[in-house]
Amino acid sequence: MRHLPVPILAALTLAAAGAARTRPVETLAAVGGLPAHIAGQFSELSSCQQTAAGEYFVFDRRGHAVYAVAPPYETARVLVQIGAEPGRLLSPSAFDMSDDGRFVVADTPNRRGRIQLFLDSGSRIGGFTLPTRDTPTTIVDNWLQSGIVSLAFTGHSVIVSQPELGSLISEYALDGGVSRTIGALRPTGQENDRDVHLALNTGLPVVNPRGGFYFVFLGGIPMYRKYDARGTLLFERHIEGPELDEYIRTRPSSWPRRRTDEGELPIVPPAVRTAAADADGNLWISLAVPYTYVYDDSGDKIRTIQFRAAGTVAPRSLFFTPDRRVLVTPGCSAFDARPSRQEGARPGRRAGSAAPASAVRVPSMR
């Protein structure tokens, strides 16, 4: 076997690395989804998920409500509506659904985090209050992020980002007990400022259908971690690409504070909007700019995507259906999630997703 000289081999390696860095952006065009006349009825379509039978479940964050839209998709019926009492929603921030149609919603009556569990009929079957106060620290699209930035529902537990408890991920049993915590907080250089340190450790917990979890940091240095089912860290990866160059270049070293009912709090701009994993374990990360990176289960970036419906879509949530489509909000448009043949990547799909990084207006800001 003939061996290449080291300089030639090094040049070929660099060329291959350069080709990977310059992988072309895929533009995915909408192939369906929730009819526009239905999608336009909601105040803010923050999350859209679909059952195997084809029924859509819509989380309207600004409308403080959850709706169902069954075939033939002519009308939307309300399942849960506004209110502070159990079985209703007040200042909701995150939503997720299990394979059997049960769903959970996080809301914040009296600025105290609450998680409620519902049947697909909208009947409440449980709920509990979180042990910490809701504290907005991140801003997206001129909206302050809630302290409960996202959740994931496994069917038997709820996964929440709560760095104030000392770990990245808290797993709650459905009776409200903490089953376990996962992931040490990352060093930020801001440990002396607790509020900033926690904001830079806030993120999106994502259930990996192949087992274990991903955790995607919302702000600060763009990165994510992968954990196995026991909560052991497998690896950490930086999220990199030319689409993030401006964010990295302008990333602050100090953060302005805004006055809220909880006091003066730092506002941290995010690098990431939402994230989800497909059935093959590929992690999809939608950036604050309208691009989505896809990483395989070994941590290699395999795709860069832009979604186009009526125009370019900046995803607020991603949900993978069993037939290899991805539902994207706003709009609840459907896209074929399978890569083109020339990309050579494995097709991705999943039957569930992490809830979006929710955004909650804080009227007391001044």
N, C-alpha and C positions, 0 to 999 in steps of 0.2 A: 504494500500500500504506500503510495507516494504522499509525503507530508509537505504541506505548504510552508515556505519560509515564514518565520515569526512576523516580520513587518507586513507581509501580505495578509497573513491570518488576522493580525490586529486591524488592518484596514477593512477587511471584510466584516469583522465583528462590529467596528464602528459604523460601517455602512448599514448593517442590519439594524443596529440600535437607532440610527437616524431614520430609517424607514419606519420603524415602529413608532417613533415620536411623531412622524409626519403622516401617520395613517389618516386617510381622508375622513372628513365628517360625513356620516350618513344622515340623510334627510328622510324621515319617515312621514308619509302622508296618511291622514286619517282614513280608515277603511270602514267606519261606522261609529257606533256608540249611542248614547242617549239622544233621542231626537231633540233638535234645537228648540222646538216650541215648548218642550218640557224643561230642558236645562235652563232656559231663560226665565223660568218662574221663580227660581230660588234667589235669595238675597246674596248668598256667597256659597257656591258649590265647592266645599272644601275637600270632600272625599266622596268617591263614587266606587262602590264595590258591587259584585254581581254573584249570584248563586249559580250552582250548576244548572238549575232550571231556567236561568235567564232573567230572573228578577233583579232589578237594580235596587240598591240601598244607597240613599243620598244623605250625607251629613251636611246640613246648612248651618255653618258656624254662626254667621251673623243673624240668621233667623232663629237661633236657639232651638233647632228642630232636626228630626230625622224623618225621612220619607221613604216609601217604597213605590217602585214603578214596575208593575207586572206587564208581561206581554198582553196585548199588542202595543204597549207603551203609549197609550192615549191620555192617561191621567195619572197624577201622583197623589197618593193618599198619605196623610200624616200619621206617623207611628208614635212619635214623642214630640211634645211641644213645650213652649216656654213656661217656666215656673221654678220656684226655689224648692218646693216640696218634693219628697221622694217620688220618682216616676216622671218627673219633668226636668227641664234643663235650664240652667242659668249661667251665662258666660261659659259655654262649653268650649273645649280646646282641642280634643282629640277623639278619634273614633276608630274602631276596628271590629271586624266580624270574623267569626269562626266558620268552618265548613258547613256546620249544621244550621246556619242562619242566625244563631244567637249573636248579639253584639254588645259591646261595651262602649260607654261614652264617659269621658272625663269632663267635669264642669267645676265651677268655683263659686258656689253660693257663699256670700259673706267672706269672699277671698280665701276660702278654705277648700283645698282640693278634695274632690269627691269623685269616686268611680262607681258607676251603676251598670248592672247587667240586665239585659232585656232579651225576651224571646223575639222571634221574627215577627210576631204579631204586635210588638210594641209593649207587651206586658212586662213590668219590672219584676225580676225574680231575685234580686239581691243588690247589695251595694255597701260601700264603706267609705269612711273619710280618711284621707291621708294624714300622717302625723306631722306634716310641716305646712307652713303657710304658703300660699301661692305668691311667688315673687317674680315679676317680669324683669328680665335682664337683657333680652335680645330683641332687635328690631328688624322687621322685614316689611318692605312696601309701606313704610310709615306706620306700621302697627307694632306695638310691643308684643313680644312673645310671652306667652304664659309660662309660669314655672313648670306646669305639666306640658312640656313641649310636644310629647308624643307618647303613644303607648302601643303595645302589641298584645293581642289576645290569642293565646294558644289553644283555647277551649277549656282548659282546666286551671289556667293562671293568667295573670296580667303582668306584663313587663313594662316598667316605667323608668325613665331617666330621672334620678334623684341624687345628684352629686352631694347635696347638703347632708346626706346620710353617711358620706364617707366612701361610697363606691359609685361606679358609673351606672350600674343597673341594679334595680330592686325588683325582685319577683314576688308578687303577692298571690296568695291563695284566694279563692273566691269569697272566703269569709273575712278577708281583710288582713289576715296574718302575713307577716313577711316570711316567705319560704326560705329565701337566701338573697345575698347580694353578690354581685359579680363585677370584677374589674377594679383595679386600683386607679385612683385619679392620676392623670398625667401631670408631670411637672410643668409649670407655666412661667416661672420666674415672677409670679404675682402672688406668691403664697402669703405675703404680709397684708395683702388686700383681699380678704375672704370673698367679698362679693365678686370681684373680677376673677379670682381663681375658680370659683364655682361656675361662673358664666362661661369660662373657657373650657370647662369640663362638662358642659351641658351638651346633649346630643340625642341621636336617634337610635334606640335599640331596635334591631331587626332580627326576627327569627329566621334562621337558616333552615329551609325545609329538609335539608340533608343532615340536620343535626347541629346543635349549638346556636351561636348568636354572632351577629356583627354589631359593632357600635361605631357610629359615624359622628364625629365631633362637628357641631354646628359652626362654631367660630374659632378664631385663633389660627394656628398652623393647620392647614387642611390635612386631615388624616383619618384613618379608621383602624379598628382592631377586629380581629377574629378570635372567638372563643369556642371551645368545644362544649359538648352537652353538660360536662361537669363544671364548666366555668373556668377552665384553664386557658390562659392566653396562648394562642397558637402563633400569631404574628401580628405585627403592626406595619401599616403601609402609609406613606405619604400620598396624598391625592395631588397629582401634578399634571400640567398640560398648559399649552399656550393660552387657553381660555381663562386660566386663573392668574396669568401674569400680572394683570392690573390689580387684582385683589392683593396679591403678595407684595407688589410694589408699594401700595398705599396702606398696607396693614398698619394700624396704629400701635404705638407703644404705651399710650395712655388713652383712657376712655372717658368721654364726658359723662356727667351724671345728670339725671333728671329727677325731679321731685315727684313722687307718687305717694299713695296712702301708706306705703311701707317705708317711706323715707327717701333719702337721696340714693339712687341706684345707678350703677354704670350701665351704659347701653353699648352692647357689643355687636357690631355688624357681622352677619353670618356669611360663610362661604358656601353653605349648602342649604337647599330648600327642603328636600325630602329624599328618602332612600327606601329601597325595597329589595328583596331577594327573589329571584325566580326559582322554579322547581329544580333546576340544575345546580343551585347554589351560587349562581352568578349574582354579584351585588351591583345594583343600579343606583347611582348617586346623581341626583339632579342638583346642579350648582345654582348659586344666586344669579349668575348669568344664564341665559337660556340654552344650556348644553347639559347633556347627561353622559356621564362616564359609566362604562360597564367593566367590572373586574371579575375575572374567573375565580374559582375557589382556591386557587393557589396564590392569588394576589396580583396577577398580571392584568394590565388594562388591555381589553380586547376590542372595545368599540368606543367611539365618540358619536353621539346622536343629537340631532335636533328634531323636535316634533313640529309638524305643521298641520294646522286645521284651517280655520279661516285666515290665520296668520301664524307666526312663530309662537309656540306655546312654551311658557316657563312653568313647568309642572309644580303644582302644590301637593299632589299625591300621585302615587303609582299603585296599580293593582293588577296582578297577573291572573288571567282566566285560564281554565283548563285547556282551552283550544288555542293557546299560544298567542293571545292578544294581550296588550297592556292597556288598561283604562287610565287616562290621564285627566286630571282636573287642573285648571278650571275647564268646564264644558263637558266633561265626561266623554271625551272622544276616545275611540278605540284605534289602536295601531297594531300592525303585525309585528310581534316582538322577535320573530326569527331573523337571524342575520342573513344578508345576501350571501350567495355561494362564494363569491370572491373573497369575502371576509374570512371564511374558513373557521369561524367560531361556532361553538356549540349552541343550538337553539335554547332559548330560555323561556320558561313559563313557571307560574306557580299559582296555587289556589288560595293564597292569602297574602297579606302584606302588612308591613308596618304602617301605622297611622302617620299622617303627615306632620311635619313641624307646624303646629297650629299657631295662629296669631290671634291675640285677643286685644281689643282696644281697651285702654285704661282711661276713662273719661276724666279722672282726677289729675292727669298730667298738666302741668302748667309751668 
